[in-house]
Amino acid sequence: MTIEDIRRILEAEVVAGEYLLGQKVATVCGSDLMSDVLAFARPKAVLLTGMTNSQVVRTAEMADLAGICFVRDKRPGQETVELAESKDIPLLTTPLSMFESCGRLWKEGFVGGSEYED
């Protein structure tokens, strides 16, 4: 599946990196704790989070994530958007809660890191 699939399922708006929506996604990770993302997220996952600061983008880069989707209609500041654009990390925002976002994606066949098998 792709980031575009996630955008469609979550009725999300693209904030940055529209040209990257065709990227393949292996898993999804939902967390506001960036230390948990670094410890448990799989490469090429999309992160669902309510955190909008630039540290989220830096974490995504370090963890080799495919993209970030902000939940609860959160919107990143210009500094975060610019950093994501410079790192080729697409950003989405959805009006849905973290719980509903994770549920919709799981229902459509996306899995978390603990469920993923190579």
Residue pairs with C-beta under 8 A, 6 or more apart in sequence:
1 24
1 25
1 108
1 109
1 110
2 21
2 22
2 23
2 24
2 25
3 20
3 21
3 22
3 23
3 25
3 46
3 66
3 67
3 90
3 92
4 21
4 22
5 25
5 108
6 12
6 25
6 28
6 46
6 67
6 69
6 92
6 105
6 110
7 14
7 21
7 92
9 104
9 105
9 108
10 69
10 92
10 94
10 96
10 101
10 104
10 105
11 94
11 95
11 96
12 69
12 92
12 93
12 94
13 92
13 93
13 94
14 21
14 90
14 91
14 92
15 70
15 75
15 76
15 81
15 84
15 91
15 92
15 93
16 81
16 84
16 85
16 89
16 90
16 91
17 67
17 84
17 85
17 88
17 89
17 90
17 91
18 90
20 67
20 88
20 89
20 90
21 90
23 44
23 66
23 67
23 90
24 44
24 66
25 44
25 45
25 46
25 66
25 67
25 110
26 42
26 43
26 44
26 45
26 66
26 116
27 41
27 42
27 44
27 45
27 46
27 110
27 111
27 112
27 113
27 115
27 116
28 45
28 46
28 47
28 48
28 102
28 105
28 106
28 110
28 111
28 112
29 37
29 40
29 41
29 42
29 45
29 46
29 47
29 48
29 65
29 112
29 113
30 47
30 48
30 49
30 98
30 101
30 102
30 112
31 37
31 40
31 41
31 47
31 48
31 49
32 49
32 50
32 51
34 51
34 55
34 56
34 59
37 47
37 49
37 59
37 60
37 63
37 65
38 59
38 62
38 63
40 113
40 114
41 47
41 63
41 65
41 113
42 113
42 116
43 63
43 64
43 65
44 64
44 65
44 66
45 63
45 65
45 66
45 113
46 65
46 66
46 67
46 68
46 69
47 56
47 59
47 60
47 65
47 67
47 68
47 69
48 69
48 71
48 98
48 101
48 102
48 105
49 56
49 68
49 69
49 70
49 71
49 98
50 70
50 71
50 72
50 74
50 98
51 74
52 70
52 74
52 75
52 76
52 77
52 80
53 76
53 77
53 80
54 77
54 79
54 80
54 83
56 68
56 76
56 80
57 68
57 80
57 83
57 84
57 87
57 89
58 83
59 65
60 67
60 68
60 84
60 87
60 89
61 87
61 89
65 89
66 90
67 89
67 90
67 91
67 92
68 84
68 89
68 90
68 91
68 92
69 91
69 92
69 93
69 94
69 101
70 76
70 91
70 92
70 93
70 94
71 94
71 96
71 97
71 98
71 101
72 95
72 96
72 97
72 98
73 93
73 94
73 95
74 93
75 93
76 84
76 91
80 91
81 91
84 90
84 91
94 101
96 104
106 112
